[in-house]
Amino acid sequence: MSSYSGRLRRAALVIGLASLLGGCIQPLYGTLGPGRLESELQAIKIEPIPDRFGHYLEKELAFAFNGTGLDVAPKYRLVVKLKQRVQAPVVDTVTSRATAATVIGDASFELYSFGSSEPIMQGVAFSVAGYDRFSQRISNVRAARDAEIRDAKAIAEQIRTQIAARMASRN
């Protein structure tokens, strides 16, 4: 009988603690009032990123921060430095051609208050996307481009998550 009441007390204690601590957690994608985090993210102006890979990343970031397409006055400025490299880890021994390749994207970013030269935050993001290589050149070009787009989406999501977490913790 005492074993049963001990379990019951423990269960009641766990439920009580969980309900008390449940109010202390703020979801990252939840609101901080009437949409404050979303409006802060929409107010980020993305500086142009050079090259094709940079173009893909810039468009993904624009969608991640302001997918609504609203024209919001910028409060922040995001500067992204992007590096990309391609590795061919698998080579066919008969033809001496790569049968697969990996596109690696590395991004470092800084977020500034608009008109300030001191960054609010800095961060890094990276992604790796692989693709198969074929004998047709156009297939290889398209597969490499698809890998770049996958990398850009992953990096944009990482950057958005880091910035959203920082802004949520500041408010």
C-alpha positions as CSV (number, residue, x, y, z in Angstrom):
1,M,0.0,0.0,0.0
2,S,2.8,2.4,0.8
3,S,4.4,1.7,-2.5
4,Y,1.3,2.8,-4.3
5,S,1.0,6.0,-2.3
6,G,4.7,6.8,-2.9
7,R,4.1,6.5,-6.6
8,L,1.0,8.6,-6.5
9,R,2.9,11.3,-4.6
10,R,5.8,11.2,-7.1
11,A,3.4,11.4,-10.0
12,A,1.6,14.4,-8.4
13,L,4.9,16.1,-7.8
14,V,6.0,15.6,-11.4
15,I,2.7,16.9,-12.7
16,G,2.8,19.9,-10.4
17,L,6.4,20.8,-11.3
18,A,5.7,20.4,-15.0
19,S,2.7,22.7,-14.9
20,L,4.7,25.3,-12.9
21,L,7.8,25.2,-15.2
22,G,5.7,25.0,-18.4
23,G,4.9,28.7,-18.1
24,C,8.6,29.5,-18.1
25,I,9.3,28.3,-21.6
26,Q,8.7,30.6,-24.5
27,P,8.4,28.9,-27.9
28,L,10.8,30.2,-30.6
29,Y,8.1,30.6,-33.2
30,G,5.5,31.8,-30.7
31,T,4.6,35.5,-30.5
32,L,6.0,38.0,-28.0
33,G,2.8,39.9,-28.0
34,P,0.9,40.8,-31.1
35,G,3.5,39.5,-33.6
36,R,6.5,41.4,-32.4
37,L,9.1,38.8,-33.4
38,E,7.6,38.4,-36.8
39,S,7.6,42.2,-37.4
40,E,11.3,42.4,-36.2
41,L,12.3,39.7,-38.6
42,Q,10.4,41.4,-41.4
43,A,12.4,44.6,-40.7
44,I,15.7,43.0,-41.7
45,K,17.3,44.3,-44.9
46,I,19.6,41.8,-46.6
47,E,22.6,43.3,-48.3
48,P,23.3,41.9,-51.8
49,I,25.3,38.7,-51.8
50,P,27.5,38.2,-54.9
51,D,27.5,35.1,-57.3
52,R,24.8,32.7,-58.2
53,F,24.9,30.8,-54.9
54,G,24.6,34.2,-53.1
55,H,21.6,35.0,-55.2
56,Y,19.9,31.8,-54.1
57,L,20.7,32.4,-50.5
58,E,19.6,36.0,-50.7
59,K,16.2,35.0,-52.1
60,E,15.8,32.2,-49.5
61,L,16.6,34.7,-46.7
62,A,14.1,37.2,-48.1
63,F,11.4,34.6,-48.0
64,A,12.5,33.3,-44.5
65,F,12.3,36.8,-43.0
66,N,9.5,38.3,-44.9
67,G,7.5,35.7,-46.7
68,T,4.5,37.9,-46.7
69,G,6.0,40.4,-49.2
70,L,5.0,43.4,-47.1
71,D,7.1,46.5,-47.6
72,V,8.5,47.1,-44.0
73,A,10.8,49.9,-43.1
74,P,14.2,48.4,-42.3
75,K,15.5,48.4,-38.7
76,Y,18.3,46.0,-39.2
77,R,20.9,45.2,-41.9
78,L,22.2,41.7,-42.5
79,V,25.6,41.2,-44.1
80,V,26.4,37.7,-45.3
81,K,29.8,36.5,-46.5
82,L,29.5,33.2,-48.4
83,K,32.1,30.6,-49.5
84,Q,31.4,27.6,-51.6
85,R,33.5,24.6,-52.6
86,V,32.8,21.4,-54.5
87,Q,34.4,18.1,-53.6
88,A,34.4,14.9,-55.7
89,P,34.9,12.1,-53.2
90,V,34.0,9.2,-55.5
91,V,36.0,8.7,-58.7
92,D,35.4,5.8,-61.2
93,T,38.7,4.0,-61.6
94,V,37.9,2.9,-65.2
95,T,36.9,6.3,-66.6
96,S,38.7,8.5,-64.1
97,R,35.6,10.6,-63.8
98,A,33.8,11.7,-60.6
99,T,30.6,9.8,-60.1
100,A,29.4,12.0,-57.3
101,A,30.2,15.4,-55.9
102,T,29.5,17.4,-52.8
103,V,28.7,21.1,-52.6
104,I,29.7,22.7,-49.3
105,G,28.4,26.1,-48.4
106,D,29.9,28.2,-45.5
107,A,28.3,31.5,-44.5
108,S,29.3,34.0,-41.8
109,F,26.9,36.7,-41.1
110,E,26.6,39.9,-39.1
111,L,23.4,41.7,-38.1
112,Y,23.6,45.5,-37.6
113,S,21.0,48.0,-36.3
114,F,20.2,50.2,-39.3
115,G,22.7,53.1,-39.4
116,S,25.1,51.5,-36.9
117,S,28.6,50.1,-37.6
118,E,28.6,47.9,-34.5
119,P,27.1,44.4,-35.1
120,I,24.3,43.3,-32.8
121,M,25.2,39.6,-33.4
122,Q,27.5,37.5,-35.5
123,G,27.1,33.9,-36.5
124,V,28.0,31.1,-38.9
125,A,26.0,28.6,-40.8
126,F,26.9,25.8,-43.2
127,S,25.4,23.1,-45.3
128,V,26.5,20.1,-47.3
129,A,24.6,18.7,-50.3
130,G,25.6,15.9,-52.5
131,Y,24.7,14.9,-56.0
132,D,25.4,12.2,-58.6
133,R,27.3,13.0,-61.7
134,F,26.4,11.6,-65.1
135,S,27.9,11.4,-68.6
136,Q,25.6,14.2,-69.9
137,R,26.9,17.7,-69.1
138,I,23.5,19.4,-68.7
139,S,22.5,16.8,-66.1
140,N,25.6,17.6,-64.1
141,V,25.0,21.3,-64.3
142,R,21.4,20.9,-63.2
143,A,22.3,18.5,-60.4
144,A,25.0,20.9,-59.1
145,R,22.5,23.8,-59.2
146,D,19.9,21.8,-57.3
147,A,22.6,21.0,-54.7
148,E,23.3,24.8,-54.4
149,I,19.7,25.5,-53.9
150,R,19.4,22.9,-51.2
151,D,22.4,24.4,-49.5
152,A,21.0,27.9,-49.8
153,K,17.7,26.8,-48.2
154,A,19.5,25.0,-45.3
155,I,21.8,28.0,-44.6
156,A,18.9,30.5,-44.8
157,E,17.0,28.4,-42.2
158,Q,20.0,28.2,-39.9
159,I,20.5,32.0,-40.1
160,R,16.9,32.7,-39.5
161,T,16.7,30.4,-36.5
162,Q,19.9,32.0,-35.0
163,I,18.6,35.5,-35.5
164,A,15.1,34.7,-34.3
165,A,16.5,33.1,-31.1
166,R,18.7,36.1,-30.4
167,M,15.8,38.5,-31.0
168,A,13.4,36.5,-28.8
169,S,15.9,36.4,-26.0
170,R,16.5,40.2,-26.2
171,N,12.8,41.0,-25.9
